[in-house]
Amino acid sequence: MAVTVELTRFRTVPGRTGDMLAARPAMVADFRADRAGFLGARLVRLADDEWLDIVEWRSAEDFAASRAKGANRPGIAAFFATIAELTGDEQGVRVDGGEEGR
C-alpha cells in the first residue's frame, strides 16, 4: 500500500503558539500509542502565523480511522485546543518510495 499523507494548514489561537508547541510531543506520543498506521509527523512554520502539519499514514484507511477518533486522548485534545482555524486540509499519496529517506 502507498503511504497516505495528511496536509493540514492552521492558525493557532492568538497568544497560544507556545502552548501548541509545548503540546506537540504529547500529541505525537498519543498518536503513536492509539492510532494504527501512524508513521510520523512534521510541523512546518509558514508565513503569516500559519502552520503546516504533515502526517504520514500507512494507508488511507488508517487515516480515516484516526479522523473518526478525533481528540480522544489528552495530548491530542490539548494540541487541538490551541488551533483557532483550519486554513487548508488535503491528503495525498507519497510517490517518492514511501518509507525510504525517512
ZIWO-V297071 format. One record per residue. N is the residue number from 1. RES is the residue in one letter. SS is DSSP state (~ for helix, > for strand, _ for the rest). OMEGA is omega in degrees with one decimal (NA if undefined). Layout:
[[N,RES,SS,OMEGA] [N,RES,SS,OMEGA]]
//
This chain:
[[1,M,_,179.0] [2,A,_,177.7] [3,V,_,177.1] [4,T,>,-179.3] [5,V,>,176.5] [6,E,>,179.4] [7,L,>,-178.4] [8,T,>,176.0] [9,R,>,-178.8] [10,F,>,171.3] [11,R,>,178.7] [12,T,>,171.2] [13,V,_,-179.9] [14,P,_,179.7] [15,G,_,-175.8] [16,R,_,179.3] [17,T,~,178.0] [18,G,~,177.3] [19,D,~,179.9] [20,M,~,-179.9] [21,L,~,178.2] [22,A,~,-178.9] [23,A,~,-174.0] [24,R,~,-178.0] [25,P,~,179.2] [26,A,~,177.1] [27,M,~,-179.9] [28,V,~,178.1] [29,A,~,177.6] [30,D,~,176.9] [31,F,~,179.3] [32,R,~,-176.8] [33,A,~,-167.3] [34,D,~,-172.1] [35,R,_,176.6] [36,A,_,176.1] [37,G,_,177.1] [38,F,>,-177.7] [39,L,>,-179.1] [40,G,>,-178.2] [41,A,>,175.8] [42,R,>,179.7] [43,L,>,-176.3] [44,V,>,175.1] [45,R,>,178.4] [46,L,_,176.5] [47,A,_,172.8] [48,D,_,176.7] [49,D,_,179.5] [50,E,>,-178.9] [51,W,>,175.7] [52,L,>,177.3] [53,D,>,-179.4] [54,I,>,-176.2] [55,V,>,-179.2] [56,E,>,-178.4] [57,W,>,178.6] [58,R,_,-178.4] [59,S,_,175.3] [60,A,~,179.0] [61,E,~,177.0] [62,D,~,177.6] [63,F,~,179.9] [64,A,~,179.0] [65,A,~,177.2] [66,S,~,178.4] [67,R,~,-178.6] [68,A,~,179.9] [69,K,~,-179.6] [70,G,_,-177.1] [71,A,_,-173.3] [72,N,_,-179.4] [73,R,_,-173.7] [74,P,~,-179.0] [75,G,~,177.9] [76,I,~,-179.7] [77,A,~,-179.9] [78,A,~,178.6] [79,F,~,-178.5] [80,F,~,-178.6] [81,A,_,180.0] [82,T,_,-177.0] [83,I,>,179.1] [84,A,>,-178.3] [85,E,>,170.8] [86,L,>,179.9] [87,T,>,177.2] [88,G,>,-177.4] [89,D,>,-178.7] [90,E,>,171.1] [91,Q,>,179.9] [92,G,>,-178.8] [93,V,>,177.2] [94,R,_,178.5] [95,V,_,-175.7] [96,D,_,175.4] [97,G,_,175.4] [98,G,_,-173.3] [99,E,_,-177.5] [100,E,_,175.4] [101,G,_,179.8] [102,R,_,NA]]
//
